[in-house]
Amino acid sequence: MELGRISTAMVTPFSSTGAIDFEKTAALIEHLIANGTDSLVVCGTTGESPALTAKEKEELLSFTIETVNKRIPVIAGTGSNATAESIESTITAERVGVDGIMLVTPYYNKPDQQGLYAHFSTIAEKTSLPILLYNIPGRSVINMTPETTIALSKVKNIRAVKEASGDLEQMATIIAEADPEFKVYSGDDSLTLPLLAIGGHGVVSVASHVVGNEMQKMITAFNEGRTKEAARMHRALLPLFKELFTSPNPVPVKYALQKNNIDTGGVRLPLIGYNEENKAFDKVWEKFKNNEHIFV
């Protein structure tokens, strides 16, 4: 699975009535492709997948594939805490023509490591699509251990993991012992550069909605051996990365897009909109813009 260095976990644009706004979605896709996004993850948690119906997910995936028109890969978030439901969603995604799927660790029911292996390997048997695993203990309440991820890396079509555990030691173990072709992506923007430094491949990003080109420059600087320059870029980006997660994702990034004249509408309950009286993001963004010379 080739996601590139930056895969954007795309927000889902909504209209004023709360319906998916496909006109806004088209504009967002063009913005992302023009601003550093190598691939798109659609219907993930940043896309508010728990608040989307199965029909809406299928419509959004079909529209995204048609709009992208093979310019970059489109990955569908098809994971859930029910294996049968994940298989059904995966079959639908494969039928509409996605390039791969992302499977999150099952939430709420808290399977053990054997259960995790069985869940993912069973889904893998039902599809020919390449699979990106998604380990996010903060949302699913379970951590997929390195041993389980390493075992799953031996399954033919499980090709990468989005690691949002925040544990660089865990990521380093996976990189060292997984299948040689298996790729590790950061699930946290703030760990993009640290993960690259230990042999990771890239990031499944939220911040790339607004600073994708700058993140690409940081990654390029690191890969070309300009590590001090990459570190300066990382330090300039870090306050923005942190501010984008001061409220539940994707509330802050939708606000950030709005500030950058990209309208993606509001969020669906149980999420509520960013408090515009809170000027913390505005201050961080202004400071970042004052440091843009670092990325020239």
Backbone torsions as a table, in degrees:
resi	resn	phi	psi	omega
1	MET	NA	120.4	-179.7
2	GLU	-107.5	98.5	179.5
3	LEU	-90.8	-6.7	-171.3
4	GLY	79.9	-167.6	-179.9
5	ARG	-85.4	-31.9	-179.1
6	ILE	-126.1	112.7	172.8
7	SER	-106.5	125.0	-178.1
8	THR	-91.2	124.9	172.7
9	ALA	-79.0	94.9	-166.5
10	MET	-72.9	134.9	172.1
11	VAL	-69.7	158.6	175.1
12	THR	-101.4	114.7	179.4
13	PRO	-71.3	138.1	178.5
14	PHE	-121.4	152.8	174.8
15	SER	-82.8	179.4	179.4
16	SER	-65.9	-20.5	178.7
17	THR	-92.5	-3.5	179.0
18	GLY	94.5	-0.3	177.1
19	ALA	-80.8	157.4	173.9
20	ILE	-62.4	130.2	-179.1
21	ASP	-101.9	104.3	-174.1
22	PHE	-75.1	-27.8	174.9
23	GLU	-65.0	-44.6	176.5
24	LYS	-65.7	-35.7	178.9
25	THR	-62.7	-43.8	178.5
26	ALA	-60.5	-43.9	179.7
27	ALA	-64.4	-40.0	179.1
28	LEU	-64.3	-44.0	179.3
29	ILE	-58.9	-45.7	179.4
30	GLU	-63.2	-39.6	177.2
31	HIS	-60.5	-46.0	-176.6
32	LEU	-66.9	-44.1	179.6
33	ILE	-61.2	-36.2	-179.0
34	ALA	-79.5	-9.4	-172.2
35	ASN	-129.3	47.5	166.1
36	GLY	95.5	2.0	-178.7
37	THR	-85.6	124.3	179.3
38	ASP	-90.1	-24.8	178.1
39	SER	-159.2	164.0	-178.4
40	LEU	-119.5	136.7	167.9
41	VAL	-106.2	117.7	-175.3
42	VAL	-113.0	142.6	-179.6
43	CYS	68.4	31.5	169.6
44	GLY	-90.7	-171.8	-178.7
45	THR	-67.4	-31.3	174.8
46	THR	-64.6	-28.1	175.6
47	GLY	-86.2	12.6	178.8
48	GLU	58.4	40.4	-177.5
49	SER	-54.9	-35.6	178.8
50	PRO	-63.0	-20.1	-178.3
51	ALA	-100.3	5.4	179.0
52	LEU	-103.5	142.3	174.8
53	THR	-79.1	164.1	177.9
54	ALA	-59.5	-39.6	178.9
55	LYS	-65.0	-43.0	179.4
56	GLU	-63.2	-40.0	178.8
57	LYS	-61.7	-45.2	179.1
58	GLU	-62.3	-43.4	179.7
59	GLU	-64.3	-41.4	-179.5
60	LEU	-66.9	-41.4	177.9
61	LEU	-64.2	-46.0	-179.8
62	SER	-60.3	-43.8	-179.7
63	PHE	-65.2	-42.5	-179.6
64	THR	-63.3	-44.3	179.4
65	ILE	-61.5	-43.7	179.4
66	GLU	-64.0	-42.2	-177.6
67	THR	-70.5	-42.8	179.8
68	VAL	-64.9	-39.6	175.4
69	ASN	54.0	46.5	173.8
70	LYS	69.0	13.0	178.8
71	ARG	-71.3	-36.4	176.4
72	ILE	-142.6	159.0	178.3
73	PRO	-67.1	147.1	175.7
74	VAL	-118.3	122.1	-178.8
75	ILE	-110.0	133.0	-178.7
76	ALA	-101.1	131.2	170.3
77	GLY	-77.9	109.0	-176.7
78	THR	-120.2	7.0	-177.6
79	GLY	-80.5	151.4	173.8
80	SER	-152.1	-173.7	178.0
81	ASN	-93.6	12.1	175.3
82	ALA	-125.5	119.5	-175.4
83	THR	-60.0	-43.8	-178.9
84	ALA	-62.8	-40.5	178.2
85	GLU	-65.5	-40.2	178.3
86	SER	-62.8	-39.7	178.0
87	ILE	-63.5	-45.1	179.6
88	GLU	-60.6	-44.6	179.1
89	SER	-64.9	-36.5	179.4
90	THR	-66.9	-42.8	178.6
91	ILE	-61.2	-41.6	177.5
92	THR	-63.1	-45.5	-178.9
93	ALA	-62.7	-40.2	178.8
94	GLU	-65.7	-39.1	-179.9
95	ARG	-63.6	-38.6	-177.8
96	VAL	-81.0	-10.0	169.2
97	GLY	106.1	25.5	178.2
98	VAL	-69.8	164.4	-178.3
99	ASP	-92.9	-14.2	179.7
100	GLY	-176.5	174.5	178.5
101	ILE	-129.6	155.0	173.8
102	MET	-115.9	130.8	-177.4
103	LEU	-119.9	115.3	179.7
104	VAL	-81.4	151.8	173.8
105	THR	-62.2	136.0	-178.0
106	PRO	-57.6	133.3	-176.5
107	TYR	-102.1	156.9	174.7
108	TYR	74.0	-50.7	-177.3
109	ASN	-80.1	-8.9	168.2
110	LYS	51.4	62.0	176.6
111	PRO	-67.3	157.4	174.0
112	ASP	-81.1	-177.7	-174.2
113	GLN	-64.9	-35.4	176.2
114	GLN	-64.6	-38.5	177.3
115	GLY	-65.0	-39.6	177.2
116	LEU	-61.7	-45.8	179.8
117	TYR	-60.8	-45.0	-179.3
118	ALA	-64.0	-40.9	179.6
119	HIS	-58.6	-54.4	-174.6
120	PHE	-70.7	-41.1	-178.1
121	SER	-69.1	-32.4	177.0
122	THR	-66.3	-43.7	177.1
123	ILE	-63.0	-41.4	-178.6
124	ALA	-60.1	-33.2	179.1
125	GLU	-67.3	-21.7	-173.4
126	LYS	-96.5	3.6	-177.9
127	THR	-143.6	152.8	173.6
128	SER	-96.5	-2.9	-177.4
129	LEU	-72.9	147.3	170.7
130	PRO	-68.2	147.4	-172.3
131	ILE	-120.3	133.2	171.0
132	LEU	-105.5	115.0	174.8
133	LEU	-75.0	156.6	-178.2
134	TYR	-137.5	107.3	-179.7
135	ASN	-103.6	112.5	-177.1
136	ILE	-140.1	82.4	-177.6
137	PRO	-57.1	-30.8	-178.1
138	GLY	-64.2	-26.7	179.1
139	ARG	-103.0	-35.2	-173.8
140	SER	-97.3	-11.4	175.8
141	VAL	73.2	1.7	174.6
142	ILE	-127.1	147.9	175.6
143	ASN	-107.3	126.6	172.7
144	MET	-79.5	117.6	-174.1
145	THR	-69.6	159.4	176.6
146	PRO	-56.2	-38.1	-179.1
147	GLU	-60.1	-40.8	179.5
148	THR	-68.8	-44.3	178.4
149	THR	-61.9	-41.7	179.5
150	ILE	-62.7	-42.9	177.6
151	ALA	-62.6	-42.2	179.9
152	LEU	-67.7	-27.0	179.3
153	SER	-64.6	-16.4	178.6
154	LYS	-83.2	-12.8	176.2
155	VAL	-73.8	131.4	-166.9
156	LYS	-51.1	-47.1	-172.9
157	ASN	-100.8	8.8	171.3
158	ILE	-92.7	107.3	-164.9
159	ARG	-114.1	-8.2	-176.5
160	ALA	-164.5	166.4	174.2
161	VAL	-136.7	138.4	169.0
162	LYS	-94.4	107.0	-175.5
163	GLU	-96.5	109.7	177.6
164	ALA	-115.2	29.0	176.9
165	SER	-77.3	-21.4	-176.0
166	GLY	76.7	6.7	-174.4
167	ASP	-105.0	100.8	-178.1
168	LEU	-67.3	-30.7	176.5
169	GLU	-63.8	-42.7	176.9
170	GLN	-61.4	-44.6	-179.9
171	MET	-63.3	-40.5	-179.9
172	ALA	-62.9	-39.0	178.3
173	THR	-63.7	-42.6	178.6
174	ILE	-62.6	-47.1	-179.4
175	ILE	-58.5	-40.3	-176.0
176	ALA	-73.0	-32.2	-167.9
177	GLU	-117.9	-9.3	179.5
178	ALA	-74.4	171.9	174.2
179	ASP	-50.6	137.8	-175.2
180	PRO	-56.1	-27.4	-179.5
181	GLU	-89.4	-5.1	-177.5
182	PHE	-77.3	133.7	-175.3
183	LYS	-110.5	143.6	177.5
184	VAL	-111.6	123.1	177.2
185	TYR	-110.9	143.5	173.5
186	SER	-75.6	140.1	171.8
187	GLY	-98.0	3.9	179.1
188	ASP	-124.0	122.8	-179.9
189	ASP	-56.5	-38.3	-175.3
190	SER	-68.3	-15.1	179.3
191	LEU	-104.1	11.2	-179.5
192	THR	-57.7	-55.1	-177.6
193	LEU	-68.0	-46.3	175.8
194	PRO	-55.8	-38.5	179.5
195	LEU	-68.3	-40.9	176.1
196	LEU	-57.7	-37.3	-176.5
197	ALA	-66.1	-23.5	178.8
198	ILE	-105.0	11.1	174.2
199	GLY	105.6	8.7	176.3
200	GLY	-70.5	170.0	-172.1
201	HIS	-101.5	-33.2	-176.0
202	GLY	176.2	-151.3	-174.7
203	VAL	-143.5	141.1	165.1
204	VAL	-96.1	107.7	-159.6
205	SER	-109.9	148.9	167.5
206	VAL	-99.3	-43.8	-176.5
207	ALA	-61.8	-23.2	-179.2
208	SER	-62.8	-14.4	172.3
209	HIS	-57.0	-32.8	-175.1
210	VAL	-122.0	-19.3	-179.3
211	VAL	-133.4	35.7	-178.7
212	GLY	-60.4	-44.9	-179.7
213	ASN	-63.9	-39.5	179.7
214	GLU	-66.3	-38.8	177.2
215	MET	-66.0	-38.1	176.1
216	GLN	-62.2	-39.4	178.4
217	LYS	-65.2	-38.2	177.2
218	MET	-63.2	-46.1	-179.4
219	ILE	-64.3	-42.6	178.7
220	THR	-62.3	-43.4	178.5
221	ALA	-59.1	-44.2	179.3
222	PHE	-63.9	-47.6	-176.8
223	ASN	-65.2	-24.4	178.1
224	GLU	-90.9	5.1	176.8
225	GLY	86.5	6.0	178.2
226	ARG	-90.5	67.2	-170.1
227	THR	-68.7	-36.5	178.8
228	LYS	-65.7	-38.3	178.0
229	GLU	-66.6	-42.5	177.7
230	ALA	-61.8	-39.3	179.5
231	ALA	-65.4	-38.2	176.8
232	ARG	-62.7	-41.7	178.4
233	MET	-64.0	-43.0	178.3
234	HIS	-58.3	-44.8	-179.1
235	ARG	-66.0	-34.7	178.3
236	ALA	-69.9	-33.3	-178.2
237	LEU	-82.5	-26.5	-170.0
238	LEU	-56.3	-45.7	178.8
239	PRO	-59.6	-35.7	178.0
240	LEU	-67.9	-43.7	177.0
241	PHE	-54.6	-46.6	-176.4
242	LYS	-67.8	-40.1	-178.1
243	GLU	-66.2	-28.9	-179.4
244	LEU	-71.5	-4.7	178.2
245	PHE	-126.5	23.9	176.3
246	THR	-79.6	-18.1	172.9
247	SER	-125.2	164.9	-178.4
248	PRO	-56.0	131.4	175.9
249	ASN	-66.5	133.8	12.0
250	PRO	-104.5	27.4	-175.6
251	VAL	-57.5	-52.3	-177.7
252	PRO	-65.2	-38.6	-176.4
253	VAL	-70.5	-30.8	174.7
254	LYS	-66.9	-36.6	175.1
255	TYR	-64.9	-43.0	179.6
256	ALA	-62.1	-41.0	176.7
257	LEU	-61.9	-42.5	178.5
258	GLN	-59.8	-41.3	178.2
259	LYS	-64.1	-22.1	179.4
260	ASN	-103.7	22.0	174.6
261	ASN	64.3	28.7	172.4
262	ILE	-115.9	105.5	-174.3
263	ASP	-85.9	116.1	175.6
264	THR	-118.6	11.6	176.8
265	GLY	73.2	-163.7	-177.4
266	GLY	-93.3	-158.2	178.2
267	VAL	-120.5	164.7	179.3
268	ARG	-95.9	144.6	172.5
269	LEU	-56.9	141.7	17.7
270	PRO	-86.5	3.9	174.1
271	LEU	-77.5	152.4	174.0
272	ILE	-127.9	159.1	-172.5
273	GLY	-65.5	160.4	177.4
274	TYR	-64.5	137.1	179.4
275	ASN	-75.6	105.5	-175.4
276	GLU	-68.6	-13.0	175.2
277	GLU	-76.2	-17.1	177.0
278	ASN	-83.7	109.7	-174.0
279	LYS	-93.8	14.1	-177.4
280	ALA	-60.0	-46.5	179.9
281	PHE	-62.5	-42.6	-178.4
282	ASP	-57.4	-41.2	-179.6
283	LYS	-68.1	-42.2	178.8
284	VAL	-64.2	-41.4	-179.6
285	TRP	-65.8	-41.5	178.7
286	GLU	-62.1	-42.5	177.9
287	LYS	-63.5	-41.0	178.5
288	PHE	-61.7	-44.2	-179.2
289	LYS	-63.2	-31.2	177.9
290	ASN	-70.8	-16.2	179.8
291	ASN	-105.9	13.5	-176.0
292	GLU	-61.6	-22.5	179.1
293	HIS	-60.1	-22.3	179.0
294	ILE	-63.7	-27.8	-174.2
295	PHE	-98.4	3.4	-179.6
296	VAL	-74.0	NA	NA
